[in-house]
Amino acid sequence: MKSLIIVESFTKTKTIKKYLGDRDVVVTFSAGHIYNLPKDTLGFDTDTWDIHYVPTNPNIIKNIKVLARSADIIYLAADPDLEGEAIAHSLFKCLQGIINDGSSGSGGSGNGGKVCHRITFNEITKNAVLNAIDNPRTISMDKVNAQETRRIVDRLIGYKVSPVLWNKFNKNYLSAGRVQIAGLILCINQRNRIINKEIIPYWTIDCVFGIGIGNAITITGTLDHKIRDVKTVKEVLNNATISTKYKISYETRIRNVSPQPPYTTTTLQQDAYNKCRFNAKTTMKLAQDLYEHGYITYMRTDSTSIAEDAKKMILSYIKETFDTPKSAYTYSKYRSYKTKVANAQEAHEAVRITNPKHKSLTFEGTTKNHEKLYALIWKRTLASLMSDAVYHDICLKFEGTSGNNMNSGNTTSGNMDTYYATKPFLKELGFQIVYKEVEEADAADVEGVEGFVDILKKSNMTAVSKEYSSQGTIDDIPSLYNEVQLIKELEKEGIGRPSTYASIIDKLLEKKYVEIGTNPQQEYEIECFKKKKSGIVQSTKKINLGGKQKDLLVPTELGIEVIKYIFELFPYLCDLQFTSKMEDELDKIINASITKEDILNDLYAKIKTSIASIASIPDTQGGSGSRNGSNGNKEKKTGILTTRYGVCYYNKDTDKYTNIEPYLKWKQITKEQLTERDIKFISSLPKPIEYVGKKYNLHLGKYGIYLKDNKNNNHKLDKKLWNDYY
C-alpha cells in the first residue's frame, strides 16, 4: 500500500526518506501552518469563538491534496507540540473530503476510504520514525483546543489593546501582547531596582600565610567579616603584625559536585549565550537544523527527562568509553531529573543527542556554529548520566595569638584575628572528565591530602603571616537583563512557552520598547589597603557600577510610558500572576479540566469593560470584523482615525478607509494639525478634474496624489502641480 507522510519542513523530508529505504512512501511538507488567522481582521466570533482561518500557501495545499489522492495511508507527522497538533488537525480537515472518513475530525480509519493517522517522534532517527509508523494515534482535540485558545487569547489582547496605544501615542506600529507585556514589565522592574539600590561599601581583610620550611606552601585566608567602615579596617591592619605566628586547625570534608540536568530550551539558550555568545534566535535556528538532520531531540521543551531506551544507550557508551578494566570505579550513573520550572508541560524529553557515537556533524551545510552548539548538547547529555565529581576539602582555620579582638558595632563578631581558607583536592573526576574543566590548582596539588596534612603537622600546626590586605567593594548592584536572563525570569515566573521566548524579545526590540545597551554607568571610588613589613600602603580603586556588558535590554521611555498607560486601563494584563495563571489555565485545556469558553469569555469581559471606559478611542470590530477601532458596539463615524496601518480617513457612507499618511507627509503636518480645509479636500477624493484637456479622477495613494482615467489606468501627476488641485 502506498503511504504519504506529511511533516512540517522540507529538511525533514530528506532525513526521513533515507530511513524508509525501498518502502512505497512519499514524504512531503506543509511549511508549518497551512491555515492561519487573517492578518487584517480579528479572525473569530467573540460570541461563539468560532475561528475563520485563511490559507497560508495555496500551492502547498494543492500539492498535498494531489499526493493524498494517490495514497492509501496518510500519516500526519507534524511536530510533537501544541502547534504541531494544530497543524495535524488542519491537515486532516483539509484532506477530509479525500480521506472520506466521516468522523468528528480526530483522524482514524476511513469507512471504505483512505486511512489517516497522527504520528509523532521526539527525534528524527530510523528507530523513532519506524516506531511512530508502527504505533499511530488519533489527533488530540484537547491539545488542538489548547493551541487555538492560546492563539485567540494572544490575538484578542493584541487586536483590542493595540489600537488604544496607537491613539494615545500616535504610533501605529505599537502592539500589546500577553507575554510581551510581562517581559517588558520584568525589564522595567529590574531597571527600577538598579535606580533605587543604595550603594553600600564594605571591606574584607585577607592574609597570606606561609606554611612549612621556607614557607613552602602559601595560602590566603580571609577574615570572616564584612567591615562596613574604613576606620575599623585601618585599626585592624594597624594592629596586625607581619611574621606573626597563627595556630592552624582543620577539618576534612567530602564534597560531591553533581552534573547539571540535560538541557531544556531555556537552559540551552543560556549556555549557548554564555559560552558561544549566540542569542536566543540563533540558538533555536541552529538547534532546529540539528533536530531536522537527526542529531538531537526536539528542541522546544521544558522537560529534563530522558527516555529509558536513550538512557540505556548513553550509559552503555559511557562505560565503554570512560571506564577501565583495572578499576572498579564507573563513570556512569543512572539518574532521573525532575523539572523545577513553573507551569512546565513536560510533554516530551529534554534536548539531548540521539546517538553518543555521533561526535561530529556530517550533514550538508554544517557550520562551526552548528558544531559548537552540538558539542554543548553532546557533553551535557553525557554528563547528566555520569557520576559526581568528588572533592576532599581541607577547611583551615588560622587563629592569631596576639589577642587582636575588636568589638566593633560595624562587624558581626568581635574576633578580628581569625582567618579561614579551604584547600580543595580532587578525589574522583566523575562527569568532569567530559568537560576536562579541572582547576589548575587541583592538578598542581601533587602532594594530595595526606601530603598536605603531613606538611601542616611538620610545621607544628602553625603558619606565619606574610602580608595583609583589604579590598574595598560594594554590595551587589542588580544588572539589567540580557536576552537569556530575561528568558530565565519569564520561565521562573511561569510565563510564556519555550517556543515563544525568542520571538518575544524580537518583538520588544522591534517595537522600540527596549533597546540593546548598558547598565546605568556610575563610577565609585573606594579605598584599599595593603600591609607589608614596610608599613601600610593605601590606594584608591575605581569601581564601574554599570559594568562592561553592552548587550543588555534597556527599557526605553516609550516602553515605560506604554506600560504605565496599559496599567491605567488594563491593570490585570500587568499582573504577572494573572499572566502565569493564564498559562496554567491554557494548559488545563489539554487535560480537559477547563473549556476554552471559560477562559475566553472571562478575558473578553475584562477587556470590554476596560475599553468601554475609554470614550476617545476609535471603533474596533465586533466578531470577525476589520481591525480599525476599539469597541465593536459603537457606531462608526466619518472622520480621522488612527489604525494599525496609520492615520486614515473613514467614510461611513462607503465604509471605506483611506490612508492619509502620504498626505500628512506632503503637507508636513501631524494628525492634530489637520484643518477643516484638509479634511474637506481628503473627503472629496476621489474627485473629477480636468488635466491637459482630458478628464481624470484625482486619488490619494501611498505615494501621494495621482490620476486615474476612465479605463482605470493610473497616471502620475507632477508633484509641482499638487497644490494646484488642493
N, C-alpha and C positions, 0 to 999 in steps of 0.2 A: 504494500500500500504506500502511496506517495504522501509524504508529510511536508508541512510548512511550519517553520519555526520563525516567529517574529520577535526580534529583540529591539532594543532602543537605538543602538548606534551601529554605524557601518563597520567600525573596527571589530566589534564583537562578532559580526557575521564571518569574518575571515578566520578568527580564532576558533570559533565553534565548528566551522566546516572541516577544518583539519582533524578534528576529533571524531567525526562521524564516518570517515572513510568512504566505503562504497555504498552506504545506505542511500535509499531513494529519498533524499531530503533536500529541500530548498530552504536556505536561511536568508531572510530579508530583515529590513529595519524600518522603524517608524519615525526615527529622528525625534524621539521624545513624544510629547503630546500630539496627537493628530487632531484633537479638538481643544479649543480653549475659550475663555470668556472673551467677548468682543472688546476691542480697545477703546471705543468711544461711547459705550453705554454701560450701565450697571451690570447687565447680563443675567439678572434673575428677578423674579417677582417677590416683593417683600411681604406679600400676604401668604403665598403658598410655598415660597422658597424654591420654586421650580427654576431650573437653570437653562439658559439659552446659550448653547455652545455654537461656535463657528469653526469651520475647518482651518487648520494652520497651514497645510500644504496639500492642495487638491491632487497634485501629481503623485505624491507618495501614497495617498489614499487609493488612487486609481491603480497604481502598481500592486498594492497589497491585495486589492479585490481581484485583479487578474490572476495573481498567483494562488489565491484562495480557491478560485473556481476549479483549478486543476488539481487541488489537493484533496486527499481523503481524510487526513487528520491535520488539525491546526493546533499548534502549541503557542500560547501567548506567554512569551518569556521576558516580559518587562522586568525591570529591577525589583529586588526584594524589599521594597519600602512602600510607604503610602502612595507616593507619586506613581510608582510602578504598578500598584494595584489599580489605581485610577486609569492609567494608560491601558492596562489589560482590559478593563471594563469598557472603555471607549472603543477599543478594537473589536471586542465582542459585539457591541451594539452596531458598529459599522458593518460587520460581516454577518449580522444575524439573518438577513434575508438569504445569504448564500449558504450559511450553515443549516438553515431551515430547522431550527431547534424547537422553537415554540415555547421555551422555558421562560422563567422570570428574569433572565439576564445574568445568571450566575455562571454560565458555562457548563458544558457537560455533553453527554451523548445526544445526538440528534435522533429524531424519530424518523428513521428512513433517510436522513440526510447525512451531512458530514459530522465528524466528531471534533469537538473543540475542548481543549484542556488549558488550564493555567499551570505553568511550571515556573519554579524559581530555583536559582542556585546562588549561593553566597560567594562562590569562587568559580572562575571560568577555567576549570580543569576537565580532563576527559571523564574522570570518575564522577565529578559533580554533575556534569551535563547529562551523562547517561543515566545516572541515578534519578535525576529530575524527570527525565522522559519516562522512566520505569515507574515513577511514583507521582503521577499528576494529581492535581486537586482542582477544586472549583474556586471561582473568584470569591473573595471575602467581601461581601457587601458592607459589612461593618467598617472595614478598612476604607472602602470607597466612600462611604458616608463621612468618615472622619476626615478624609482628604478634601472632600467637597465642602464640608463645613469650615475647615481651616481656610480654604480658598475664599469662601463667601465672607467670613469674618474679616479677612485682610482687605478684600475688595470693598466691603461695606464701610470700614473705617477710612480707607483711602479715598473713596469716592464721595463720602459725606463730609469728612473733616477737611480735606484738602481745599475745597472751594472757600471755606472760611478763612484759610490762610491767604489765599490769593487776594481776597478783598481787603484783608487787614494790611497786608504788606505790599500789595500791588506787584507781586512777583508770581507770574503764572507757572513757574517751574517748581514751586514748593509742593511738598507732599507730606502726609502724615500716615505712617504705618504703625501697626501694633508693636512689633518688635523694634522698629526704627525709633519710636518714641522712647521706649525703655532703654535702648542703647545710648541715646543722646542724654537722657537723664543721668545715667551712670557716669558718663563723661563729665557732665556739669557738676554732679555731686563731688567727684574727685577733684575737680578744679577748685571748688569751694573749700574742701578740706585743706588744700595747699595754701589758699589765701588766709584761712583762719588759723592755721597751725602756728603756735607760739614757738619761737626759736629758743631752745633751752640748751646751753652749752654744758659739757661735763668733761672730766679728765679721768683717764686711767693711768696707773703707775705700773711700769714694768721694771723688772730687774734681771740682768743677765748674770747667771750663776756659772761658776766653773766648778767641775767635779772631777776628782781623781788627780793622779800625779801629773803635775804640769797643766792642770785644767784641761785634761784630755777631752772631756765632754763639756759642751756648753749648752745650757737650756735656759730659755726665757720664761720666767714666772710672772704672773700678773696678780696685782693686789685685787682682792675680791670686793671692790667697791667702785661705784661711780661717785666721784667727788664733784660737787656742784659749784664750789667757789675756788678761785685761783689762790686765795690766801692759804687755804688748807694744803693745797698742792705744794706751795713753797715751803710750808712748815715741815711737811713730811720729808721732802728732799733735803732740807737743811739738817734735819735730824739723822738722815741716813748717812752711813759711812762706807766708803769703798773698802774692800778687803775684809768686810765683816763676815764672821762665820755664822752660818744658818744651820739649824738642825733639820735633817731630812727625815720624813716619814712617808710611807707609801702604802697604797692598796692596789691589788691587781683585779681587773675586771675583764670578763669576756664580753665582747660587744659584737652582736650579729648585725650585719647590714643586708637587708633583703632587696631583691631586684624589684624594679617598678613593674606594675601590671602591663600587659600588652596595650598597644595604642587604641584609644578611641579617636574619633575625628579631631576633637579639640586638643587632646594631648599630642597628637601627631603634628597638628598645626603649630603648637607651642614649641615643640622640639625642633621642627624644621625651621622655625623663625630664629630660635636661639643659636642653633648650630650651623645652619646653612644660609640664614638671612632670607629665607623665602617668605613672602607674605602669604596670607591665607588663600587667596585666589590662585596663586602659583602652585602652592602645595596641592590643592584639590585637582588642578589640571594634571599635574604630574601623577598623582595617585590614580586618577581616572584612567590614564594611559596604562599604568602598571596593572590595574584591575582588568581592563579590557584585553590585555595581552596574556592574562592568566597567571601573573606573578604574585598578586596579593588578593586578599578577600575584599568584599565590598567596603568602600572607603567612607560611607556615610553611616556612622553608628555611634551609639553612646554606651555600647556594651564592652566589657573587658573579658568576656568569656571566650574560651577556645573549645571547639568541638572535640569530643573524645577521640575520634579517629585521628584527628590532626595532632592531638597531644601524644598519642602513641608513636606517630611518625617522627615528631620532633624529639621526643625523649630518646627514641632509638638512635637518632642521628647524633645526639649529644653524647651518648655512651660510646658510640663507635668513634667519634672524632676526638673527644677530650679525655676519656678515661684511659688508664694504663693498666695492663695486666698485673703488674707488680704491686699495685696499690689497691687496697680495699675501698679507698675513697672514690665516690662517684660524684660527678658534676651535675647529674640530672636529678630533678626533684619534681614530683607530681604536685601541682598547685592548682587551686581553683580561686578565682578572684570574684569579688562582689562589687558591682558598680555602686559608687557613692554619689552619683550625680542626681540632683533633684529632678523629678519627673522623667527619669530615664525610661525609655521604652524597652531597651534590651531585646529588640526584635530579632537580631542576628548576632553574629560573632564580632569580636574585636577586629581591628585592622591587623592582619598578620600575613606572613608569607604563606604561599601554598605548598612550597617544597623547599626544605632547607638545603637540599643539594644544589639548588639553583643559586649560586653565589654571585653570578654576574648576569647581565641582561644581554639578550641576543636579538630582540625584535628590531625591525626596520624603523629608523627614526629615533633610536636611543640617543640620549644626550648625557652629558656629565651630570646635569641636574637630576635626571632620572636615576642615575647610578647613586648619587648622594642620598636621595630620598629612600631608595630601595635598601641601601646599606643601613640606614637608621632602622627601618622596619625589620630587616633580617636580624640585626643584633638584638633589638628589643624583644622580638618574638622568642628567640633562643634564650635570652637572659631570663625571661619571665618564667621559664620552666627549668631553671638551674638552682643549685644550692646557694645558700647565703655565703657572702664573704664574712670571714670571722677574724676579728681583731683581738689581740691581747693587749689591753691598755694598762699602763703603769700610771696611776694617778698620784702625783707628787705634791707634797706639802713642805714648804720651806718656812720655818719659824725662826724669827730673829731672837737674839739673846740680849738685845740692847734695851728691851722694855719700851720700845717706841709705841706707846699706846696713847692715841689722841682721841678723847671723847668729844667729837665734833657733831653738832646738830646737823651738819650737812652730809653725814655719812650714815650708812645703815648699821654700822658696828664700830666699836671703839678700837679694835685691834688693827693698827696700821702698819704692821711689820710682818705680816704673814702672806706669803705668795703661793700661787697654785699653778701647776702645769700638768699636762697629760702627754705621755710619750706612747704613741700607738705602735704596735708591732703586728704585722700581717701574719695570721696563723693559717688561714685557708683562703685561697684566691676566689673560689666559688664562681659566681656569674661574671665577676670582673675579668675573667680570662677572655671573655668575648670582646670586652672593651679595651683590655690591657691598659686601664687607667689607674695603675698603682702609683701612689705618690712616690716621688723620687726619694723622699726621706725614708719611706718604708723600705725601699730597695737598698738603701745605703746602710741600713741597720744590720750589718752582717753579724754583729755580736749576739743578736737575738735577746730574748727576755732574760734568759739565765745569765748571759754575759753582761747585760746592763745592770742587773741586780748585783752581780759579783763586783762590779766597779763601785757601786754605791757602798757595799759593805767594806770594801778595801779602803774607802775614803772615810771610814768611821761614821758613815751616815751624816757627813757634813758637806756643805758647799760654801763657796766664797763668793761674795758679791763683787762683780767686776764693773758694772755700770747700771745706773738708774736713769730712767727716762719717763717723761709724762707727755702723752699726746692728747691734745685737746680736740674735741669733736662735738657734734651736736646730736640731739635725739633725732631719730629717723624722720625725715620730711617726706610726706607722700609724693608720689610721682604721678603725672598724667599717664593714662593707659596708652600702650601701643596696641596694634591690632590684636595680637594674640592674648594680651592681658584683658582687653575688653571682652573677647570671646569667652575667656575663662570666667569672667564675672557674670556674663549672661548665663552661662551654663550653671554656675553656682546658684544663681537666683531661680533656676528652672524656667528660663525664658528662651523661647526660640528652639530651633532644632539644628542638628549638625549640618543639614543640607542648606540652611539659610544664612548661617553666620557670615560667610564671606561676602554674600550679596548685600547684607545689611550695612556692612562697613562701606562698601562701594556706594551705596545709596546716601549715607551720611555725608560722604565726601562730595558726591555729585550735586547734592542739594545745597552745598556750602554751609551745612550745619556745623561741621568740624573741618579743620584743615591740618595738614601734616606740619609739625613744628616742634618746639622745645618746651620744657617747663619754664615757668616764670624765672627769669635769671636774677640772682642776687648774690653778691659777694660778701662773705662774712669772715672777719679776721679773728683769730684765736691764738692765744699764747701757748707755746710748747717749751718743754724744758728737758735738759739732759745733764746729768751729774757724772763727772769723771773725777779723777784724782785732783785735777787742776781746779775743780770747782763747778759751779752751776752755769751752764750756757743757756741763755734764753733766746728764743726765736719766735717769729710770728708766721703762722700758717694761714694761707688764704683758702677758704672753702667756697666752692661754687655750689650754692644751694640748689641750683637748677639742674646740675649735671650736664653731661655732654650729649645725651640722646637727642637725635634730630628727627626721629620717626614717630613722634607721639601724636595722639589725636587731641588737638586743641579746639575746644568749643569756640565758635565764632560769636560775635554779638548777635548775628541773625539767629543762630541756633539757640542762644539763651533767651532771646525775645520770643521766639516761636514757642518754646516750652512754657514760658510764662503765660502766653496767650492761651495755649491749649489747656493749661492748668486752670485758668479762669473759667473756661467754657466746658471742658470735658475732664474734670479732675480725676475721674475713675480711670481714664486712659494713662494718667501719670502715676498711678499707684502700682508699684512693682508687684505687690501681692495680687492685685487684680489680674495683671498680665500673666503671672505664674499660675494662678488659679485657672485662668482661661486655658493654658496649656494642659493642665490636669484634666479639665472637663473635655477638651478635644480628644484627649487620649481615652477617656472613658467611653466614648462612642465606639471605639474598637471592641470593647468588652460588652457593648450593648446595654450598659448600665445607665445611659442617658441618651436622649434623642437630639438630633441636630436642631429640631424645632425649639426645644427647651433653651438651648444656648442662643440661637439666633433671635428669637422673639424677645428675650431678656435684654440682649445687647442693643437691638434696634429700638426698643422702648427708651432706653437711656439716651441713645443718640438723638432720637426725635425730640425728646424733652429738651436736650441741650440746644439743638438748632432752633426749636420753636421760640426760645428766649432771645434770639438774635434777630432784631427787626430789620437790620440793614443788609442782610446777606441776600444775594440773588437766588432765584429759584433753582432747585435741582429736580431731578427726575423722581417720580414715584415708580414703583415696579421696575420695568426694564427700559425706561425712557432714556433720553440723552443726558449727558453729564455736563450741564451748563449752569446750574444754580444751586440752591440749598434746600428748599423744602418743597417736596412734591405736592403738598396740599395747597400751596399758594397759587394764585392765578398769575401767569406770566404777563409782564407788562412790556410794552415797547420802550426801548431805551438802551443805555450803555451798560454792559455787563463785563465783569472780569471772569473769564473762563479758563479752563485748563490750557486752552490754545491761545490765550492772550486776551486783550481788550476787544470786545465785539459790540456791534450794534445789532440788537434783536428787534425784528419786525413781527409784531404779534399777528398781523393780518395774514402774512405769508408764512409765518412760523419759520423764519429764516434768520440765521446768524451770519453777519459779515465781519470778518476780522479787520479791525481798523488800526492794527499796529503799524502797517505801512503808511497810513495817513498821518499818524502821530509822528512818525519818523520824518515824513515830508515836511510837516509844519513845525517840527522840532518843539513839540509840546507834550505834556503829560495828560493823562485822562482827566485829571482835575482842572486842567486849563482849557478844556473844550468849551467853546462859546455856543450860543444859540445858532449862530450862522454856520459853525462847523457841523452841528448836529443836523441842521436843515439840509446842508449840502449832502452829508452822508446818507440821510434818509431818502433823498431824491434819487439815489442810484439804484439800479441803472437808469439813466435818463437819456432821451434822444437829443442829439446835437447834429450840427452840420459842420463838416471839416473838409476843406479843399473842394467844396462844391458837392460833396457826397454826404448821404445820411448814415449816421452811426449811432450806436448806443454807448454811452460812457460808463465804464465799470471800474470798480476798485478791486485790485488783486494783490498778490503777495509782493509785487514789485512796484506798486503804486497804481495810478490810474492808466487805463488803456482803452482801446476801442474794439467794438465788435460790429461786423457788417450784418446785413440781413440774411447771410448764409451761415452765420455763427462763426465766422473766421475772426481770429484775433489780429489786431493791428497795433503797433507801437505808436504812442503819442509822445512827441518830443517833450522832454521834461521842462524845457524853457517855456512851453505853452500851457503847462498845467494850470498856472494861476489864471490864465485867460478864461478857463471854464469853471473856476471856483465861485 
